[in-house]
Amino acid sequence: MDAVESVGYRCDARILELNSYENRVYQIGIEDSDPVIGKFYRPGRWTDEQILEEHEFTLTLEEMDVSVVPPLRLGDDRQTLARHEGFRFALYPRRGGRAPDIDNLENLEILGRHIGRIHSSSGPGTFRYRPDISVSEYGTDAREFLLAEDFLPRDLRPAYETVSAGLLEAMGNPLDGVRRIRLHGDCHMGNILWRDGIPHFVDFDDARNGPAIQDLWMMLSGDRETQGQQMKKILDGYRDFADFNYAELRLIEPLRTLRIMYHAAWLARRWSDPAFPRAFPFFNAERYWSDHILELREQWAKLDEMPLQVYD
């Protein structure tokens, strides 16, 4: 409340902690006005330049009438990033909504159309300060961190070493030479608020440079045939606003593999944060690691499969 009042708002003492782990996010009541959403950034994760670059990205999209939720401009200097007692924070307007119903293929076409607008409205350049999605960070670094720390059960360590090394060797560098654009970066259904038939995209905290398919593949579910039907509808909408290189379909399983490896290392890196054992009580148990190794083996097999087929 002190932080929010330091930039000119008057709190009414109503605070609701929201579901976020990388940062701390709260709904904060404001006297005689709608609540705001306060995001307090995890120290040391992003530089000021990287945070401001994300803010500028979403503000640009809003100016282009893309349905995103950008940060509010604060104080007399109208900056989007503020500080209070050593913490950096930003405020956002509250937006209601629910997760999209992806069983409805028409909704997937609408989602594809809006992501196409995000990709086309963001312009031809890439982020200057924010990093690229890469095999080295999401795969190699994640593997090395887990092997260097005491997380893997001793009996399962050889299996993890073998399958993770084999995966990275089989994968090579599939992103080499691929066109990179500015992405949402974490475009799953939890970051989309569906209201009145319109998807509103929130939480660009993981915005990075990467291939367009990164913002599309996380909407897929079910078997390969079902995923092919889903991707067709997504691309039907997407191509209304942006071109799509169908060769990027081959990146779906490598990107999924990297996300799986990165997620396990992310949980391990954050395990000393008290919020993580409460939210992920299943992590760091032998069952978790045996299931993780099995999932990596399944991904290894999928790397040898034909890319997802999408027919017009």
URCORVEN-V352670 format. One record per residue. PSI is psi in whole degrees, -180 to 180 (NA if undefined). Layout:
# URCORVEN-V352670
[[PSI] [PSI]]
This chain:
# URCORVEN-V352670
[[-40] [-41] [-46] [-40] [-22] [-16] [19] [2] [157] [110] [151] [13] [9] [120] [133] [121] [131] [167] [91] [142] [-39] [-40] [-179] [125] [133] [145] [127] [121] [141] [134] [131] [30] [173] [152] [160] [162] [121] [124] [118] [118] [140] [124] [138] [-4] [-55] [150] [166] [-42] [-39] [-40] [-46] [-33] [-39] [-46] [-46] [-36] [-51] [-35] [-39] [-43] [-41] [-42] [-26] [11] [30] [141] [80] [169] [95] [167] [158] [149] [133] [146] [-173] [-28] [-3] [31] [156] [-16] [123] [170] [147] [120] [44] [-8] [140] [141] [162] [154] [145] [150] [148] [135] [129] [166] [178] [171] [143] [150] [99] [-5] [-21] [110] [-28] [-33] [-37] [-36] [-40] [-44] [-45] [-39] [-43] [-36] [-36] [-38] [-39] [-47] [-37] [-33] [-19] [-9] [175] [-14] [179] [169] [142] [-41] [-29] [147] [172] [153] [128] [154] [-36] [-45] [-48] [-25] [-67] [-50] [-39] [-45] [-46] [-36] [-46] [-37] [-26] [-24] [167] [65] [-42] [131] [143] [-40] [-25] [-9] [-47] [-39] [-42] [-44] [-44] [-51] [-37] [-40] [-42] [-40] [-48] [-36] [-44] [-33] [-38] [-136] [80] [-16] [-5] [125] [-1] [138] [130] [140] [173] [129] [158] [-47] [-28] [54] [68] [173] [-22] [-16] [19] [125] [118] [123] [126] [40] [9] [130] [132] [122] [127] [170] [75] [24] [-26] [19] [132] [175] [142] [-177] [151] [-34] [-22] [-34] [5] [-36] [-25] [-6] [-6] [148] [163] [-166] [177] [-40] [-44] [-43] [-36] [-41] [-42] [-46] [-35] [-45] [-41] [-46] [-29] [-42] [-43] [-44] [-5] [-24] [-21] [148] [152] [132] [110] [-16] [-20] [-13] [-27] [-13] [-8] [-53] [-39] [-42] [-37] [-41] [-46] [-38] [-40] [-45] [-42] [-38] [-42] [-43] [-34] [-45] [-41] [-42] [-31] [7] [-25] [-11] [122] [-23] [-26] [-47] [-31] [-40] [-28] [63] [-19] [-17] [154] [22] [158] [-37] [-40] [-48] [-35] [-40] [-37] [-44] [-41] [-42] [-39] [-38] [-40] [-39] [-36] [-44] [-38] [-25] [-24] [-7] [162] [147] [158] [133] [129] [122] [135] [NA]]
